Amino acid sequence: MINFMRYKWFFFLFSALVIGPGLISLVLFGLKPSIDFTGGTLWEIEVSQQSAANNEQVEQVLEEEGFSSEVQSSGENRFLIRTMPLDVSQKNLISGELLKVVGEFAEIRFETLGPRIGRELLQKALLGVVLAIFALAAYIAYRFANIVYGLAAILAVFHDMLVLLGTFSLLGYFFGIEIDTLFVTAVLTTLSFSVHDTIVVFDRIREIGRKTAESNLEQVVNQAVGETLVRSLNNSLTIIFMLTALFVLGGETLRWFVFALLVGTITGTYSSTFTAAPLLLVLKSLRGKTLGNS
């Protein structure tokens, strides 16, 4: 049996080294919110196949009219324009100028979100994440009849959140990558995936502890980690392969959502085994309990 817990402080140090740069970036620079949270207009158009227009040309049209914007390709002959809130007259003005540059185009969607609604959406997103975390902690503590299990699981969840948030803080500062409502979906998905994997490990620890009440706690955790590690890796690799293919081959509009899921899957797989299990061992040791008494 491999003594995984012998290296628990190395696991904690590795996590600190991964989280550290992102945490510093979060404190200094924060995250770069999209118009979903700040307010603005999302305008998607489709040009004819004969048009030779590109992102830079479309973006230049808006800038010449005094509107800062970001233009992405959302598919073949499609452009996704993100800019400040536009009213009908401003939209018509830009449409006329676009017509001169890109030729005839069809409007796929036009959505405008006010700053006030954006702030409310951000508040609700944060509230949803916080409620989900505390609900998970309460449920795990109840199901395992021990608050230590819930505390260890939630600390592992915070580990995953910090990795994901820190990664996108760095991406936002250096590459201008924004977070939107899809990012919130990715965060919540990461929470559920991380907790699901953690529960599998914790349940195995509890079962082994019941059968071998006299066992040393560290031996029980090592055995549980060894028995669940291959299952966790196989499960996660199937997800990672799929997300990697989608990230490489998928459209621009979903790329960073998929990347967030990919980061969440990787860190969730790691934390359930090499963060949550060592944390459970440390916390239970601090309380001076053996597994048989939990």
C-alpha positions in Angstrom: 0.0 0.0 0.0 1.4 3.4 -1.0 1.8 5.8 1.9 0.2 8.9 0.2 -0.3 10.8 3.4 3.4 10.7 4.0 3.5 13.5 1.5 0.5 15.5 2.7 2.6 18.7 3.4 4.1 18.5 0.0 0.5 18.4 -1.4 -0.4 21.4 0.6 2.8 23.2 -0.6 2.1 22.4 -4.2 -1.5 23.8 -3.8 -0.1 27.0 -2.3 2.3 27.4 -5.1 -0.5 27.0 -7.7 -3.0 29.2 -5.8 -0.5 31.9 -4.9 0.0 33.8 -8.2 -3.7 33.7 -8.9 -4.6 34.9 -5.4 -2.2 37.8 -5.7 -3.7 38.7 -9.1 -7.2 38.5 -7.6 -6.2 41.0 -4.9 -4.4 43.4 -7.1 -6.4 43.2 -10.4 -9.5 41.2 -9.7 -11.5 39.7 -12.5 -12.5 41.3 -15.8 -16.3 41.2 -16.0 -18.1 41.1 -19.4 -21.2 43.1 -20.3 -23.3 40.5 -18.5 -22.1 42.1 -15.3 -21.2 45.7 -16.4 -24.0 46.4 -18.9 -23.7 46.8 -22.6 -24.8 45.5 -26.0 -24.3 42.1 -27.5 -24.8 42.2 -31.3 -24.3 39.2 -33.5 -24.4 39.5 -37.3 -23.9 37.2 -40.3 -22.3 38.5 -43.5 -22.6 37.0 -47.0 -20.1 34.4 -48.0 -18.7 36.7 -50.6 -17.7 39.3 -48.0 -14.0 39.5 -47.1 -14.7 41.3 -43.8 -12.7 40.5 -40.7 -12.9 41.3 -37.0 -10.6 44.3 -37.2 -12.7 45.9 -39.9 -15.9 45.5 -38.0 -14.2 46.8 -34.8 -12.8 49.8 -36.7 -16.3 50.8 -37.9 -17.6 51.1 -34.3 -14.5 52.9 -33.1 -14.8 55.5 -35.9 -18.3 56.2 -34.6 -17.0 56.6 -31.0 -17.9 53.2 -29.6 -15.3 51.0 -27.9 -15.9 47.4 -28.8 -14.7 43.9 -28.9 -15.4 41.7 -32.0 -15.1 37.9 -32.1 -15.8 35.3 -34.8 -18.8 33.3 -33.6 -18.9 31.0 -36.6 -18.5 31.0 -40.4 -19.2 34.5 -41.6 -20.5 35.5 -38.2 -19.3 38.3 -35.9 -20.1 38.8 -32.3 -19.9 42.5 -31.3 -19.6 43.5 -27.6 -19.9 47.2 -27.0 -21.4 49.9 -24.7 -25.2 50.1 -24.6 -26.7 51.2 -27.9 -30.1 52.7 -28.5 -32.1 52.3 -31.8 -30.6 55.5 -33.5 -27.0 54.5 -32.6 -27.7 51.0 -33.9 -29.1 52.3 -37.2 -26.1 54.6 -37.6 -23.6 51.8 -37.1 -25.6 49.5 -39.4 -25.3 52.0 -42.2 -21.6 52.2 -41.8 -21.2 48.4 -41.5 -23.2 48.0 -44.7 -20.5 50.0 -46.5 -17.6 47.9 -45.1 -19.0 44.3 -44.9 -21.8 44.5 -47.4 -25.3 43.0 -46.8 -25.6 41.3 -43.4 -28.3 39.6 -41.3 -28.9 40.3 -37.6 -28.8 37.1 -35.6 -29.4 38.7 -32.2 -29.3 42.1 -30.5 -29.3 42.3 -26.7 -28.8 45.3 -24.5 -28.2 45.0 -20.8 -28.3 48.1 -18.5 -25.5 48.6 -15.8 -28.1 48.3 -13.0 -29.3 44.9 -14.2 -25.7 43.8 -14.7 -24.9 44.7 -11.0 -28.0 42.8 -9.8 -26.9 39.8 -11.9 -23.4 39.8 -10.4 -24.9 40.0 -6.9 -27.2 37.1 -7.5 -24.4 35.0 -9.0 -22.2 35.6 -6.0 -25.1 34.8 -3.7 -25.8 31.6 -5.6 -22.2 30.4 -5.2 -22.1 31.2 -1.5 -25.4 29.4 -0.8 -24.3 26.4 -2.8 -21.1 26.1 -0.8 -22.8 26.3 2.6 -25.5 23.9 1.4 -22.9 21.4 0.4 -21.1 21.7 3.7 -24.2 21.2 5.7 -25.3 18.2 3.6 -21.9 16.4 3.8 -21.7 17.0 7.6 -25.2 15.6 8.0 -24.7 12.5 5.8 -21.4 11.7 7.5 -22.6 12.7 11.0 -19.4 14.6 11.5 -18.7 18.3 10.9 -15.1 17.5 10.1 -16.0 15.8 6.9 -18.1 18.8 5.8 -15.3 21.2 6.8 -12.6 19.3 4.9 -14.8 19.0 1.8 -15.6 22.8 1.8 -11.9 23.7 2.3 -11.2 21.5 -0.8 -13.9 23.3 -2.7 -12.4 26.7 -1.8 -9.1 25.3 -3.1 -10.7 24.6 -6.4 -12.5 28.0 -6.6 -9.3 29.9 -5.9 -7.5 28.0 -8.6 -10.2 28.7 -11.1 -10.7 32.4 -10.1 -7.0 33.0 -9.9 -6.5 31.5 -13.4 -9.1 33.8 -14.9 -7.8 36.8 -13.0 -4.4 36.2 -14.6 -6.0 35.6 -18.0 -8.0 38.7 -17.7 -5.0 40.9 -16.7 -2.6 39.6 -19.3 -4.9 38.5 -22.2 -8.1 40.5 -21.6 -10.3 37.4 -21.0 -13.6 38.3 -19.5 -15.9 36.4 -17.2 -19.6 36.1 -18.0 -22.7 34.2 -16.8 -21.3 31.0 -18.4 -18.2 31.4 -16.1 -20.6 31.3 -13.1 -22.1 28.1 -14.5 -18.5 26.7 -14.8 -17.8 27.6 -11.1 -21.0 25.9 -9.9 -20.2 22.8 -12.1 -16.7 22.7 -10.6 -18.1 22.8 -7.1 -20.4 19.9 -7.8 -17.7 17.8 -9.5 -15.2 18.4 -6.8 -17.7 17.5 -4.0 -18.9 14.4 -5.9 -15.3 13.1 -6.1 -14.6 14.0 -2.5 -17.6 12.2 -1.2 -16.5 9.0 -3.0 -13.1 9.2 -1.2 -14.7 10.1 2.2 -17.3 7.3 1.9 -14.5 4.8 1.3 -12.7 6.1 4.3 -15.8 5.7 6.5 -16.4 2.2 5.2 -12.9 1.0 5.8 -12.9 2.6 9.2 -16.1 0.7 10.2 -14.5 -2.6 9.2 -11.2 -2.0 10.8 -11.9 0.1 13.9 -8.5 -0.5 15.4 -6.6 0.7 12.3 -4.5 3.8 12.4 -6.3 6.8 10.8 -3.5 7.5 8.4 -3.5 3.8 7.2 -7.2 4.0 6.6 -6.9 7.2 4.5 -4.0 5.7 2.5 -6.0 2.6 1.8 -9.1 4.6 0.8 -7.1 6.9 -1.5 -5.4 3.9 -3.2 -8.7 2.2 -3.8 -10.4 5.2 -5.3 -7.5 6.9 -7.2 -7.8 4.8 -10.4 -11.5 5.2 -10.5 -11.2 9.0 -10.1 -8.6 9.3 -12.8 -10.5 7.2 -15.3 -13.7 9.2 -14.7 -11.9 12.5 -15.0 -9.9 11.6 -18.1 -13.0 10.9 -20.1 -14.2 14.4 -19.2 -10.9 16.0 -19.9 -10.5 14.4 -23.3 -14.0 15.6 -24.3 -13.4 19.1 -23.0 -10.0 19.3 -24.7 -11.5 18.4 -28.1 -14.3 20.9 -27.6 -11.8 23.6 -26.6 -9.7 23.0 -29.7 -12.5 22.5 -32.2 -15.4 24.4 -30.7 -16.6 27.9 -31.4 -15.1 31.1 -30.0 -18.1 31.9 -27.9 -17.8 28.7 -25.9 -14.0 28.5 -25.7 -13.4 30.1 -22.4 -16.4 28.4 -20.8 -15.0 25.1 -21.9 -11.5 26.1 -20.6 -13.0 27.0 -17.2 -14.6 23.5 -17.0 -11.3 22.0 -18.0 -9.5 23.8 -15.2 -12.2 22.9 -12.8 -12.1 19.2 -13.7 -8.4 19.0 -13.3 -8.2 20.8 -10.0 -11.3 19.0 -8.7 -9.8 15.6 -9.4 -6.6 16.6 -7.7 -8.2 18.2 -4.7 -10.6 15.3 -3.9 -7.6 13.0 -3.4 -4.6 15.1 -2.5 -6.3 18.0 -0.7 -9.6 16.8 0.9 -8.2 13.5 2.2 -5.1 15.1 3.8 -7.2 17.9 5.3 -9.6 15.3 6.8 -6.6 13.6 8.3 -5.1 16.8 9.8 -8.5 18.1 11.1 -9.4 14.8 12.7 -5.9 14.5 14.2 -6.3 18.0 15.6 -9.5 17.0 17.3 -7.7 14.0 18.8 -10.2 11.4 17.4 -9.6 8.1 15.8 -11.7 7.0 12.8 -13.5 4.4 14.9 -14.9 7.1 17.1 -16.2 9.3 14.3 
